[in-house]
Amino acid sequence: MILPPTLKRFKPPRGGGRLGDAEREAVTIRDVARRAGVAVGTVSNYLNGSAPLAEATARRVQRAIDGLGYRVHLAARSLRSRRTQSVGLVLPNISNPFYAEVARAIEHALWDRGFQTLLCDSSQDAERERMHLEALESRRVDGILMIRTADWRLPRSRLLRPRVPIVFVDRGVAGMPSVTSDNRLGGELAARHLAELGHRAIAVLAGENAVGNVRERLHGFRAELARHGVTVAPRHVATGPQAIELGREVSRWVNGRQRPTAVFATNDIVAIGAWRQLVGMGVRIPADLSLIGFDDIEMSNLSLPPLTTIRQDKSALGREATAVLLQLLAGATPPSRHTLIPPALVVRGSTGPPPPSRA
């Protein structure tokens, strides 16, 4: 069994010419059911995401929708269901490429299911975040998807009795519906890669320890290094906001007497900041120093050499978060309070064995 697949955008039937608006409006859910050979209720469940369908049945329904050019009438649906067919999406910083890519994945997943997305940027401000939540509730959105700020302040009592169903993305909240990457596993993958290349002197651009997913990456990274008999010296750890400026801290290690042979950054933006600093100092990557990031944002493949990184599956994050929210809207209980999306190591040109003199 699978969750109801996405409602595709309208495609004209093959060989039949393009239907006009009036013809598309004339196609009903009963026509779709008749074409697919299923009950009207089955089509309704598919469109609303209110019940799982067998994969073969879901494909038949989608083929009928595509062939007939059926289009959901959102205004009529809203009147019948007392829903607005809108979902709020709250992000901590839309200028961060990772958040922007996750937002795109979520917007596409919601659009395919007949929902519009109302985007809010909290600018890493907990009070602004709270005001966005209240504004979305007053607009009667059907649900909220949220990447919370590091300085999360919403009272626990409010979470336990939410006015609108809410699903947390990327940064989970204990006991609440959350969809995140397996950050600990991602940290382990990064450490294993560096250790197997032969690195023993490793530095970490660690970000903010108060951020749960960063903390999990570091736990996984250190635990895997320990299995290889490697520890990170305190002098080789830099903390701070996960912004490009943190990456510039590599200069203190390059100029130091005990220079590392590899650097792990807990996100790609920080890694790109380090890359820029290293290139400006004449450090060869990876001949002199290897560099690995976390996220696999689009620009990580544009550096020279391209950045080795841990890929977070942004599309899967968007799909799964949307699926969990649809289950909540249908009155169902998600199979798990916390859905983990597995990450993957992407090896590019920024990592290699340590310099022969340091191996």
N, C-alpha and C positions, 0 to 999 in steps of 0.2 A: 504493500500500500504506500501511496505517496500523498503528500499534501497537494491540494488542487494546484495545478500548474498555472502559469501566468496567463492572463488574458492578453493575447497579442493585439498589436495595433491592426487596424483594418487593412486587409489586402484584397484587391479586386479578384474575382474568380477568374481562373484561366480560361481564355478563349471566349469569355462572355462580355468583354468590354468593361468599362468602368461604370459602376452603378452611380446614379445620381443621389443626392442627399435624400430626396423623397423616397426613393426605392429602398435605401438603407434603413430609413426610419420605419418603413412598412414591415420589415422583417421582425418577427416576434420570437420570444423565447420558445414558444410552441413549435415554430418552424425549425428552430435549431434542434429541439428534442426529436422531432420527426425525422430530420435528416440524419441525426446521430443514432437513432434507434434506441433512445433511452427515455426515461420519464422526465417530465418537466422539472420535478424536484431535483433530479440529478444535475441538470444544467444549472439550476439555481444554486446548488451547493458549489458547483465548479466556479461560477462567477463570483460568488460571495466569499469563497474560501472558508465555508462554514463546516465542511466535512471532507475527510480524505476520500479520494477516488482511486480505483485501480488504474494503473498506468495506461492500459489499453483503452479503458473507458474515457479517461481524460483526453487521450489523443483523438478519439472519435469526436468528442464534443468540440475540441479545438478545430478539427478539420471542418466540421459543420459551420462553426463561427466564421472561419476564413472563407469557406465556399459561398456562404450566403451574405457575407459582408455585414453580419450582425454587429450593432453598436449599442452599448449600454446607454440608456437615457439617464444621465446622472441626476437631473432635477427630479424626474419621476421616482427614481430609486430613493432619493433623499426623503421625499415626502412619505413614501411607503415605510421606509426603515427608520425614519427619524434620525438619520445620520447625515453628516455634511460631506461625506466622502473626502475628508481632508485629514491629514496627519501632520502634526508639528514635528520638526526636526531641529534640535538644539545642539549647537556645536560650540566648542570653546574658542576656536580661532579659524575662521574660514580661509585665511591666507596661508595656513599651513597646508602644503600639498597633500599630506596624508588624509587630513580631515576632508579636504575638498574631494579627493578620490572616493572616500567612503560615502560622502554625501551624494555624489553622482550615482554610485551603485544603489543607494537606498532610494533615491528619487526615481530611478529607472524601474526598480522592483515595485515601488508603490504605483507608478504610472501604469505598468502592465496589469495591475490589479484594480485599476479604475479609481485610484486615489490621487489627489493633488497634495503637494508637499509645501508646507509653510516653513521657510528656513529662518532660523534665529541664531545670531552670533553672540555668545555671552562675553566674548573678549576676555576670557579667563577671570571674569569677575563674578563671584558667587551671588552678590545681590542682584546684579543684572540678570543672572541666570534665573533666580527666583521670580523676578518680575516677568521674564519671558514665559515661564511656566504658567503664571497667573493669567497673562494675556491670552495664551493659547487656550486655556480652559474657558475663559470668557467668550472666546470665539467659537466654542463648542466643537473643537476638533474631536474626531473620533478616538484618537490615540496620540501618543507622543513617543518618539524615538530620540534618544539622548546620549551624547558623549559628554559626560559631566566634567566640571572643572576639578582641578586638584583640590581646591579649597571647598569641598562639598559641605553645605550647611543645612540642607532641607531636613526638618525634624523627622525622626523615625516614625512618629505617630502619623505624620502626613503620608509617608510611604506605605504604611500598613493599611491606610484607608484612602487610596488615591481617588480623586474625583474623576480622573480620566486614566484609562489603562496606559502604563508606561513601561517601556523596555529600554534597558541600558545597553549601549553598544561600546565596544572597545575597552571601556573602563567599567567593570562590573560593580554591583552593589550587593553585599551579602544578603541572601534571602529574597532578593528581587529578581524578576526575569531579566537575564543578562545574556548577551552574545558577545564573546570576546575571542581573540586568538589564544592559543595555548602558549602564553608568554614564557613560562618556565621551559617548555620544550624548545622554544626558539632560542633562548639563552644557551641551552645545552648544545644545540646544533652549531651555534657560533663558536663556542669553546672547543668542541670536538674538532671542528675544521682547523682552527689555529694550532691545537695541540698535535694533530696528526701531520701538520706541515712541519712540525719540529720547533714551534715557538715555545719559549719558556719565560722570557721576560715580556710580559703583556701588560699594557695599560688600558684603563677603562675611562671613557667619557660617560659618566654614570647618570647624568640627568638629575631628577629630583626624587629622592627616596620616598617622599610622601605620596607619590603617584603609584598606585597599586600595580599597574602593569609593568612599570619600570622596575619596581622592586622584585617582581616575579622573574623578569628577565635576568636580573643580577643574581638572584638565588640560583637559577638554573645554570648560569654561566660559571659561577664560582664552584658549584657542586660538581659540574663536569670537569672543570680544570683539576679539582682535588682528586678525581678518579685517575687523572693522568700524572698526579704528583706535582702539580703546579699551583702556586698561590700568587695572588696579585698583591704586590707591596703597597702599603698605604700611600707612599709618595707617588705611586702611579695611578691614583684615582682622583678625578676631578668631578665635582658636582656643580649643579646649577640648573637654571631653566633649560628646557630642551629646545634651545634655539641655536642659530648658526654661530652666535658668539661663543658658546661653550666649546665648539670645535677648535677655536683659536688657542685654547689652553694647551694644545700639543706642543706649542713652541717651548714651554718650560722643560719638557722632556727631551726634545731634540737638542737643546742647548746644555742639558745636564750631563753629568759624568756617567750616570748609569742609564743609558738610553734604552728604551724598550725596542723590541723588534716588531711588535704588532700592537694595534690599537682597536679596541671594540667600542663602538658608539651605540648607545641604546636607541637611537633613531637615525634615519638617513640625513635629516637636516643637519644634525650635529656632525655626522660623518663628512658631509659636503663642506661644512665650515672647516673641519680639520684638513680635508683635501686641499682646499684653497690655501690654507696657511702653510702646509707642507710644500706645495708647489712653489709658493712665493719664497720659501727658504732654500730652495734648490734640493730638497729631499726627493729622491726617486722612489716612486710607488710602483711595484712592491719591492724593488731591488734593495732599497735601504730600510723600508718600513712597510709592513702590510696594514691594510685598513679594511674593516668590515663594519657594516651598518645594520639597521633593522627597519623594516617596513616595505622596501622595494617600491618607493614612489617612482613615478615616471622619469624624473630627472636623474635618478641614480644611474641610469644607463647612458647618460649624456656626458658624464665626466670622462677624462682621459687619464688613466685607464678607467673603464666602467667599474662601478662599485660592486664588490661582493657584498651580499646582504642577506638578511632573513626576510623572506617574502611573507607578508600578511595577505591573505586572500580577501581583498576588499569586496569583490563581487559576492563571495560567499557570506561575508559579514552582512551585506545589505539584504541578500535573499533570506538568510536565516532570521535576521531581526524582524523583517517584514512578516515572515511566516509565523513567528511567535506572536507578534502583535495581532495578526488576523485570528489566531486561535483564541487569544484573550477576548477579542471583539465578538467572537462566536460563542463566548461563554464556556469555552473548553479550557482545560488545564494543560499547559505545555508538558511534554514528557519529562523535561528537566528544567530546573530553575536556572541553571547556568549551562549554556551551550558553548562548547569549545571548538574553535575552528583550527585545524592543524596548520602550522606554518611550514615553510620549506626553505632549505638552503639554496641560494642562487650564487654559484661561483662565477665570478667574472675576473677582470684583470687586476684588481687592487690587492689581491692576496697571493702570496707565494712563500717558499721556504725562507727562513731567516738568512741574513748575509753569512757567508762562510765563516767569517771571523767571529760571529756571535752565536753560531749554531751549537 
